[in-house]
């Protein structure tokens, strides 16, 4: 019997060497909520010191001299107490994400998303099983973090059912759902969340520019197909050759009431076609309210209203599926599923409260503008500009993922500094956000600090009791490096040829 060779690298469930150091340092970091509270205090202290030194900065857009304002001055204290609620409720990502979750959460809670993925994989020809798993994993980030729990064990069972090693399917499912988190053919909750944080960061430089959820859309669409090809090649050419025939106990994919489920999927599909047809018809209808003044769609109310459009799409298909399955019998059932989805975001809402205060203090004190302008001047003085600075930033973020695995928390930390700074070098904030996304997504599957890492490791032990953390990292690193390398090449291509990364959005301002 041929066993997976990489298990010899680390049979213990404890990490070693570099990863042990990373885990130890990461564990010493406070929870994101505490981290933002501490950072808010740091900003307050820094504003007091900078103001006492008479520091100021010339605003790049208006040309006005902006002095650093102390948050412990009379005006600063008034700002802290009178704007605290506005900072929170007016924080762009809050409404965007919660609105998206109402629709997507309903579809996920009634089982629609899992059912679509399951049937996609099970109905794929044997030769295309890997492709179906990787593609489904990338697309399933519509369900946010749920994708990293639902897909991997399902992929393992599917691989086992066709005579392939289940750990190969488990790794392919986890890698595609995790590392492919930023790619999708449709607008997902991640787009709404990150664009909202980016828009808040942009205010340090300009009040006229915003980042919308569709600004990375074109790049994301291309990424789906590129990452699918890369993921399949890594799985079939790098990972699977390490395994022999699986000798353990075999399991099968369970299907509940397949006839009812098929009818539910059919009804959801019909609903999706009717809904999308109505939206398209309304968007292209002459003098449509969704068009701009010139009759186009870039920019337009259609793109600005993409979140409500997606929200009602998932509500419609979720209701069609849930009603057919007998899971939604009345309005109370629908409300219950929506409420459960929102309740899962309670920790995120608390995090947003502290995050919004930190960013608001950063912008009000003018520290954000000061760091952006001086940082950009420094980079220009050492001739570190062009695409090189973006690639360097990607490497920095990819490494930081080992200490701060939360993508939204990390972007909330980085955006107030890097978005204004790189805007001074001429980059569009949506392109800066894109650079962050590809770096963060590439390495979030190999950080031991990820809560899903341990979950997948426990699943892996079901098929190889001797497999440890080192085993899993050894299997996932090829995916991480291949995805990151592919994305960096894509960034170079989009930048070099000035290709749009979203509707009307280009790498440079």
C-alpha positions as CSV (number, residue, x, y, z in Angstrom):
1,X,0.0,0.0,0.0
2,X,1.4,3.4,-1.0
3,X,0.9,6.1,1.5
4,X,1.2,9.8,1.1
5,X,4.9,10.6,1.3
6,X,4.6,14.0,2.7
7,X,3.3,12.6,6.0
8,X,6.9,11.8,6.8
9,X,7.7,15.5,6.9
10,X,5.6,16.1,10.0
11,X,3.5,13.4,11.7
12,X,2.8,15.5,14.7
13,X,-0.2,17.8,14.8
14,X,2.2,20.5,16.2
15,X,3.8,22.9,13.7
16,X,7.6,23.2,13.6
17,X,10.3,25.7,12.6
18,X,9.0,28.8,10.8
19,X,5.4,27.9,11.1
20,X,5.7,27.3,14.8
21,X,7.2,30.8,15.1
22,X,4.5,32.3,13.0
23,X,1.8,30.6,15.1
24,X,3.4,31.7,18.4
25,X,3.6,35.3,17.2
26,X,0.1,35.3,15.8
27,X,-1.3,33.9,19.0
28,X,0.1,36.8,20.9
29,X,-1.9,39.3,18.8
30,X,-5.1,40.5,20.5
31,X,-8.5,39.8,19.0
32,X,-9.3,42.2,16.1
33,X,-11.8,44.1,18.3
34,X,-9.2,44.7,20.9
35,X,-6.6,45.4,18.2
36,X,-8.7,48.2,16.7
37,X,-9.4,49.7,20.2
38,X,-5.7,49.8,20.9
39,X,-5.0,51.3,17.5
40,X,-7.6,54.0,18.1
41,X,-5.7,54.9,21.2
42,X,-2.5,55.0,19.3
43,X,-4.0,57.3,16.7
44,X,-5.2,59.6,19.5
45,X,-1.7,59.7,21.1
46,X,-0.1,60.2,17.7
47,X,-2.4,63.1,16.9
48,X,-1.6,64.8,20.2
49,X,2.1,64.5,19.6
50,X,2.0,65.5,15.9
51,X,-0.2,68.5,16.7
52,X,2.2,69.7,19.4
53,X,5.0,69.6,16.9
54,X,3.1,71.7,14.5
55,X,3.0,69.0,11.8
56,X,0.9,69.7,8.7
57,X,0.5,68.5,5.1
58,X,-0.6,70.0,1.8
59,X,-3.8,68.3,0.6
60,X,-3.0,66.9,-2.9
61,X,-6.4,67.7,-4.3
62,X,-7.2,71.1,-2.8
63,X,-3.7,72.5,-2.2
64,X,-4.7,73.6,1.3
65,X,-2.4,73.3,4.2
66,X,-3.9,70.8,6.7
67,X,-2.5,70.9,10.2
68,X,-2.6,67.7,12.2
69,X,-5.5,68.0,14.6
70,X,-5.3,66.6,18.2
71,X,-8.0,64.3,19.1
72,X,-7.7,65.5,22.7
73,X,-8.2,69.1,21.8
74,X,-11.6,70.8,22.4
75,X,-12.7,70.1,18.8
76,X,-11.2,66.6,19.0
77,X,-13.1,65.5,22.1
78,X,-16.3,67.0,20.7
79,X,-15.7,64.9,17.5
80,X,-15.1,61.7,19.4
81,X,-18.4,61.9,21.4
82,X,-20.7,63.5,18.9
83,X,-19.7,61.5,15.9
84,X,-19.3,58.0,17.5
85,X,-22.7,56.8,16.3
86,X,-22.4,58.4,12.9
87,X,-19.0,56.8,12.4
88,X,-20.6,53.4,13.1
89,X,-23.9,53.6,11.3
90,X,-22.4,55.6,8.4
91,X,-19.5,53.1,7.8
92,X,-20.0,52.0,4.2
93,X,-19.3,48.2,4.6
94,X,-21.9,47.8,7.4
95,X,-25.0,48.3,5.3
96,X,-23.6,46.7,2.2
97,X,-22.6,43.4,3.9
98,X,-25.7,43.1,6.0
99,X,-27.9,43.7,2.9
100,X,-26.1,41.1,0.9
101,X,-26.3,38.6,3.7
102,X,-30.1,38.9,3.9
103,X,-30.4,37.4,0.4
104,X,-27.3,35.1,0.3
105,X,-28.0,34.0,3.8
106,X,-31.5,32.8,2.9
107,X,-30.2,30.9,-0.1
108,X,-27.5,29.3,2.0
109,X,-29.7,28.4,5.0
110,X,-32.3,26.6,2.9
111,X,-29.5,24.6,1.3
112,X,-29.7,26.0,-2.2
113,X,-26.0,26.8,-2.6
114,X,-24.9,23.4,-1.3
115,X,-27.3,21.7,-3.5
116,X,-26.1,23.5,-6.6
117,X,-22.5,22.7,-5.8
118,X,-23.3,19.0,-5.1
119,X,-25.2,18.5,-8.3
120,X,-22.5,20.3,-10.3
121,X,-19.8,18.0,-9.0
122,X,-21.9,14.7,-9.1
123,X,-23.1,15.3,-12.6
124,X,-19.7,16.1,-14.0
125,X,-18.0,13.5,-16.2
126,X,-15.4,11.5,-14.4
127,X,-12.6,13.2,-16.3
128,X,-13.9,16.6,-15.2
129,X,-14.3,15.8,-11.5
130,X,-11.3,17.9,-10.5
131,X,-12.4,20.8,-12.7
132,X,-15.9,20.7,-11.2
133,X,-14.5,20.7,-7.7
134,X,-12.1,23.6,-8.2
135,X,-14.6,25.7,-10.2
136,X,-17.3,25.0,-7.6
137,X,-15.0,26.0,-4.8
138,X,-14.1,29.3,-6.4
139,X,-17.7,30.1,-7.2
140,X,-19.0,29.0,-3.8
141,X,-17.4,32.0,-2.0
142,X,-20.8,33.5,-2.7
143,X,-21.7,31.8,0.6
144,X,-18.7,33.4,2.2
145,X,-16.8,31.3,4.8
146,X,-19.4,28.6,4.6
147,X,-17.7,27.5,1.4
148,X,-14.6,26.4,3.3
149,X,-16.7,24.1,5.5
150,X,-19.2,22.7,3.1
151,X,-17.2,22.0,-0.1
152,X,-14.0,20.2,1.1
153,X,-15.7,17.1,2.8
154,X,-18.1,16.8,-0.2
155,X,-15.2,16.9,-2.6
156,X,-13.4,14.2,-0.6
157,X,-16.4,11.9,-0.8
158,X,-16.8,12.5,-4.5
159,X,-13.2,11.7,-5.2
160,X,-13.5,8.6,-3.1
161,X,-16.6,7.5,-5.0
162,X,-14.7,7.5,-8.3
163,X,-11.7,5.6,-6.9
164,X,-9.4,8.6,-6.1
165,X,-7.9,9.4,-2.8
166,X,-10.3,11.5,-0.7
167,X,-7.5,13.7,0.8
168,X,-6.8,14.9,-2.8
169,X,-10.4,16.0,-3.1
170,X,-10.3,17.5,0.4
171,X,-7.3,19.6,-0.4
172,X,-8.6,20.7,-3.8
173,X,-11.9,21.7,-2.3
174,X,-10.3,23.7,0.6
175,X,-7.7,25.3,-1.6
176,X,-10.2,26.5,-4.3
177,X,-12.7,27.7,-1.7
178,X,-10.0,29.5,0.4
179,X,-7.3,30.7,-2.0
180,X,-9.9,31.5,-4.7
181,X,-11.9,33.6,-2.3
182,X,-11.6,36.8,-4.3
183,X,-12.7,35.4,-7.7
184,X,-16.2,35.0,-8.9
185,X,-18.4,35.5,-11.9
186,X,-21.0,37.4,-9.9
187,X,-20.7,40.1,-7.2
188,X,-20.3,38.6,-3.8
189,X,-20.4,39.8,-0.2
190,X,-16.6,40.2,-0.2
191,X,-16.9,42.8,-3.0
192,X,-19.3,44.8,-0.9
193,X,-17.3,44.6,2.3
194,X,-13.9,45.5,0.9
195,X,-15.1,48.3,-1.4
196,X,-16.8,49.9,1.5
197,X,-13.6,49.9,3.6
198,X,-11.7,51.2,0.5
199,X,-14.2,54.1,0.1
200,X,-13.7,55.1,3.7
201,X,-9.9,55.1,3.2
202,X,-10.2,57.2,0.0
203,X,-11.7,60.1,2.0
204,X,-8.2,61.0,3.3
205,X,-7.4,62.1,-0.3
206,X,-10.6,62.8,-2.1
207,X,-14.3,63.2,-1.2
208,X,-15.3,62.7,-4.9
209,X,-14.0,59.2,-5.5
210,X,-15.5,56.0,-4.2
211,X,-14.9,52.3,-4.8
212,X,-18.0,50.3,-5.7
213,X,-18.6,46.5,-5.4
214,X,-18.2,46.1,-9.2
215,X,-14.9,47.8,-9.5
216,X,-12.9,44.5,-9.5
217,X,-15.5,42.5,-11.4
218,X,-13.7,42.1,-14.8
219,X,-10.5,40.9,-13.1
220,X,-12.5,38.6,-10.9
221,X,-14.2,37.0,-13.9
222,X,-10.9,36.3,-15.6
223,X,-9.5,35.0,-12.3
224,X,-12.2,32.3,-12.1
225,X,-11.1,30.6,-15.3
226,X,-7.3,31.1,-14.7
227,X,-7.5,29.8,-11.2
228,X,-9.6,26.8,-12.3
229,X,-7.0,25.8,-14.8
230,X,-4.2,26.3,-12.3
231,X,-6.0,24.5,-9.5
232,X,-6.7,21.5,-11.7
233,X,-3.1,21.3,-12.9
234,X,-1.8,21.5,-9.3
235,X,-4.3,18.8,-8.1
236,X,-3.7,16.4,-11.0
237,X,0.0,16.9,-11.6
238,X,1.4,17.9,-8.2
239,X,-0.8,16.6,-5.4
240,X,-2.4,13.4,-6.7
241,X,0.9,11.7,-7.8
242,X,1.9,11.8,-4.1
243,X,-0.9,9.4,-3.2
244,X,-1.6,5.8,-3.9
245,X,-4.9,3.9,-3.8
246,X,-7.0,4.7,-0.8
247,X,-7.3,1.7,1.4
248,X,-9.5,3.0,4.2
249,X,-13.2,2.7,4.8
250,X,-15.2,4.1,2.0
251,X,-18.2,6.5,2.3
252,X,-20.7,7.7,-0.2
253,X,-22.4,11.0,-0.9
254,X,-25.8,11.1,0.8
255,X,-28.8,12.5,-1.1
256,X,-32.0,13.4,0.7
257,X,-35.2,13.1,-1.3
258,X,-33.5,13.5,-4.7
259,X,-36.7,13.9,-6.5
260,X,-37.8,16.8,-4.4
261,X,-34.4,18.4,-4.5
262,X,-34.3,18.2,-8.3
263,X,-37.7,19.9,-8.5
264,X,-36.5,22.6,-6.1
265,X,-33.4,23.2,-8.2
266,X,-35.6,23.4,-11.3
267,X,-37.9,25.9,-9.7
268,X,-35.0,28.0,-8.4
269,X,-33.5,27.9,-11.9
270,X,-36.7,29.0,-13.6
271,X,-37.0,31.8,-11.0
272,X,-33.4,32.9,-11.7
273,X,-34.0,33.0,-15.5
274,X,-37.2,35.1,-15.1
275,X,-35.6,37.5,-12.6
276,X,-32.5,38.0,-14.7
277,X,-34.5,38.4,-17.9
278,X,-36.6,41.1,-16.2
279,X,-33.6,43.0,-14.9
280,X,-31.8,42.8,-18.3
281,X,-35.0,44.0,-20.0
282,X,-35.3,46.9,-17.6
283,X,-31.6,47.8,-17.9
284,X,-31.6,48.0,-21.8
285,X,-35.1,49.5,-22.2
286,X,-34.9,52.9,-23.9
287,X,-34.8,55.7,-21.3
288,X,-34.6,53.1,-18.5
289,X,-34.1,54.6,-15.0
290,X,-31.2,52.2,-14.6
291,X,-29.3,53.9,-17.4
292,X,-27.2,57.0,-17.2
293,X,-28.0,60.3,-18.9
294,X,-26.4,59.1,-22.2
295,X,-28.3,55.8,-22.2
296,X,-25.3,53.7,-21.1
297,X,-24.6,51.5,-18.1
298,X,-21.0,52.6,-17.2
299,X,-21.4,54.4,-14.8
300,X,-25.2,54.2,-14.1
301,X,-27.8,53.6,-11.4
302,X,-27.7,50.0,-12.5
303,X,-24.1,49.5,-11.3
304,X,-24.7,51.7,-8.2
305,X,-27.7,49.6,-7.3
306,X,-26.1,46.3,-7.9
307,X,-26.3,45.2,-4.2
308,X,-30.1,45.5,-4.0
309,X,-30.4,43.7,-7.4
310,X,-28.3,40.8,-6.1
311,X,-30.1,40.9,-2.8
312,X,-33.5,40.3,-4.4
313,X,-32.1,37.8,-6.8
314,X,-31.0,35.5,-3.9
315,X,-34.2,36.1,-2.0
316,X,-36.2,35.1,-5.1
317,X,-34.3,31.9,-5.9
318,X,-33.9,31.0,-2.2
319,X,-37.7,31.3,-1.7
320,X,-38.3,29.2,-4.8
321,X,-36.0,26.5,-3.5
322,X,-37.1,26.6,0.1
323,X,-40.8,26.5,-0.7
324,X,-40.4,23.5,-3.0
325,X,-38.3,21.7,-0.4
326,X,-41.0,22.4,2.3
327,X,-38.6,24.4,4.4
328,X,-40.4,27.7,3.9
329,X,-44.2,27.3,4.6
330,X,-44.9,30.9,5.6
331,X,-43.4,34.3,6.2
332,X,-42.2,33.3,9.6
333,X,-39.9,30.6,8.1
334,X,-38.4,33.1,5.7
335,X,-37.8,35.6,8.4
336,X,-36.2,32.9,10.6
337,X,-33.6,32.0,8.0
338,X,-32.8,35.6,7.2
339,X,-32.5,36.4,10.9
340,X,-30.2,33.4,11.5
341,X,-27.9,34.6,8.7
342,X,-27.7,38.1,10.2
343,X,-27.2,36.7,13.7
344,X,-24.0,34.9,12.5
345,X,-22.6,38.4,11.8
346,X,-22.9,39.7,15.4
347,X,-19.1,39.6,15.9
348,X,-18.6,41.3,12.6
349,X,-21.0,44.1,13.7
350,X,-19.1,44.6,16.9
351,X,-15.8,44.6,15.0
352,X,-17.2,47.3,12.6
353,X,-18.0,49.6,15.6
354,X,-14.4,49.7,16.7
355,X,-13.0,49.6,13.2
356,X,-15.1,52.6,12.1
357,X,-13.9,54.7,15.1
358,X,-10.2,53.9,14.2
359,X,-10.6,55.0,10.6
360,X,-12.7,58.1,11.5
361,X,-10.0,59.2,14.0
362,X,-7.3,58.6,11.4
363,X,-9.0,60.7,8.8
364,X,-10.3,63.5,11.1
365,X,-6.8,64.1,12.6
366,X,-5.3,64.3,9.0
367,X,-2.8,61.7,10.0
368,X,-4.0,59.5,7.1
369,X,-3.3,62.3,4.6
370,X,0.1,63.1,6.2
371,X,1.2,59.5,6.0
372,X,-0.1,59.1,2.5
373,X,1.6,62.2,1.1
374,X,4.9,61.7,2.9
375,X,5.0,58.0,2.2
376,X,4.4,58.6,-1.5
377,X,7.1,61.3,-1.6
378,X,9.5,58.9,0.0
379,X,8.8,56.1,-2.5
380,X,9.1,58.5,-5.4
381,X,12.4,59.8,-4.0
382,X,13.9,56.3,-4.0
383,X,12.4,55.6,-7.4
384,X,10.3,52.7,-6.0
385,X,7.2,53.2,-8.1
386,X,5.4,51.7,-11.1
387,X,4.1,48.2,-10.8
388,X,7.1,47.2,-8.6
389,X,5.6,48.9,-5.6
390,X,2.3,47.0,-6.1
391,X,4.1,43.7,-6.4
392,X,6.1,44.5,-3.3
393,X,2.9,45.3,-1.4
394,X,1.4,42.0,-2.5
395,X,4.3,40.1,-1.0
396,X,4.0,42.1,2.2
397,X,0.3,41.3,2.5
398,X,0.8,37.7,1.7
399,X,3.3,37.4,4.6
400,X,1.1,39.4,7.0
401,X,-1.6,36.8,6.5
402,X,0.3,34.5,8.7
403,X,-0.2,36.9,11.6
404,X,-3.6,38.3,10.9
405,X,-5.8,35.8,9.0
406,X,-9.0,37.8,9.0
407,X,-9.3,39.4,5.5
408,X,-11.7,42.2,6.4
409,X,-9.8,43.1,9.6
410,X,-6.5,43.2,7.8
411,X,-7.8,45.4,5.0
412,X,-9.3,47.7,7.6
413,X,-5.8,48.0,9.0
414,X,-4.0,48.4,5.7
415,X,-6.5,50.5,3.7
416,X,-6.2,53.8,5.6
417,X,-2.4,53.8,5.0
418,X,-1.9,52.2,1.6
419,X,-4.9,53.4,-0.3
420,X,-4.1,57.1,0.1
421,X,-0.4,56.5,-0.3
422,X,-0.6,54.6,-3.5
423,X,-3.3,57.0,-4.8
424,X,-0.5,59.7,-4.6
425,X,1.5,57.6,-7.0
426,X,-1.4,57.5,-9.4
427,X,-3.0,54.2,-8.7
428,X,-6.7,53.8,-8.7
429,X,-7.9,52.7,-5.2
430,X,-9.8,49.8,-6.8
431,X,-6.5,48.5,-8.2
432,X,-4.9,48.8,-4.8
433,X,-7.8,46.9,-3.3
434,X,-7.3,44.3,-6.0
435,X,-3.6,43.9,-5.1
436,X,-4.6,43.3,-1.5
437,X,-7.3,40.7,-2.4
438,X,-5.0,38.5,-4.5
439,X,-2.3,38.5,-1.9
440,X,-4.7,37.9,1.0
441,X,-6.6,35.1,-0.8
442,X,-3.4,33.3,-1.9
443,X,-2.0,32.5,1.6
444,X,-5.1,32.3,3.8
445,X,-5.2,28.6,3.3
446,X,-1.7,27.9,4.7
447,X,-1.8,30.0,7.8
448,X,-2.2,27.9,10.9
449,X,-4.1,30.8,12.6
450,X,-7.1,30.3,10.3
451,X,-10.0,28.8,12.2
452,X,-10.8,26.6,9.1
453,X,-7.3,25.2,8.9
454,X,-7.9,23.2,12.1
455,X,-11.3,22.1,10.9
456,X,-10.0,20.7,7.6
457,X,-7.0,19.1,9.4
458,X,-9.5,17.2,11.6
459,X,-11.3,16.0,8.4
460,X,-8.0,15.0,6.9
461,X,-7.3,12.8,9.9
462,X,-10.4,10.8,9.1
463,X,-8.6,9.4,6.1
464,X,-5.0,9.4,7.5
465,X,-4.8,9.4,11.3
466,X,-1.1,10.1,11.1
467,X,-1.4,13.3,9.1
468,X,-0.4,16.5,10.9
469,X,-0.3,20.2,10.4
470,X,3.0,19.9,8.5
471,X,1.3,17.4,6.2
472,X,-1.5,19.8,5.4
473,X,0.8,22.8,4.9
474,X,3.0,20.7,2.5
475,X,-0.1,19.9,0.5
476,X,-1.5,23.4,0.4
477,X,1.7,25.4,-0.4
478,X,1.7,24.4,-4.1
479,X,-1.8,25.8,-4.4
480,X,-0.9,28.9,-2.6
481,X,2.2,29.7,-4.6
482,X,0.6,28.8,-7.9
483,X,-2.4,31.0,-7.3
484,X,-0.3,33.9,-6.1
485,X,2.1,33.6,-9.0
486,X,-0.8,33.4,-11.5
487,X,-2.5,36.5,-10.0
488,X,0.8,38.5,-10.0
489,X,1.2,37.7,-13.7
490,X,-2.4,38.8,-14.2
491,X,-1.8,42.1,-12.3
492,X,1.2,42.7,-14.6
493,X,-0.8,42.1,-17.7
494,X,-3.8,44.3,-16.7
495,X,-1.3,47.1,-15.6
496,X,0.9,46.9,-18.7
497,X,-1.9,46.9,-21.2
498,X,-4.1,49.2,-19.1
499,X,-7.0,46.8,-19.2
500,X,-10.2,47.6,-17.3
501,X,-10.4,45.7,-13.9
502,X,-14.1,46.7,-13.6
503,X,-16.7,48.7,-15.5
504,X,-14.9,51.9,-16.4
505,X,-12.2,51.3,-13.9
506,X,-8.5,51.1,-14.9
507,X,-5.3,50.5,-12.9
508,X,-4.3,54.1,-12.9
509,X,-6.3,57.2,-12.0
